[in-house]
């Protein structure tokens, strides 16, 4: 009987783990920005995103984000994703109306 109870407890833990992974996976999918358009670039390492984004010619700046060092850009997600990962930044869906300051005002 002990073996059976142990297997049941392990089975319940596996189900909980699978449910948690499903929720996390769905959260990640929902957190991805659209393939192209407005996205929020959020630096995770504390280094502002604008300096390395200035070197790219395929993006358009829209405004400053609400998080420190973050910026809203109009770009292609797939083209920007590699640089974002290399610079320790996350790409999140955003709308230009969510920025705190228009970039022209911030300069």
Secondary structure, DSSP 8 states (H G I E B T S, - for coil): -HHHHHHHHHHHHHHHHHHHHHHHHHHHHHHS--SEEEEEEEESSSS-SHHHHTT-SS-EEEEE-SSTT-EEEEEEHHHHHHHHHHTTEEEEE--GGG-SEEHHHH-
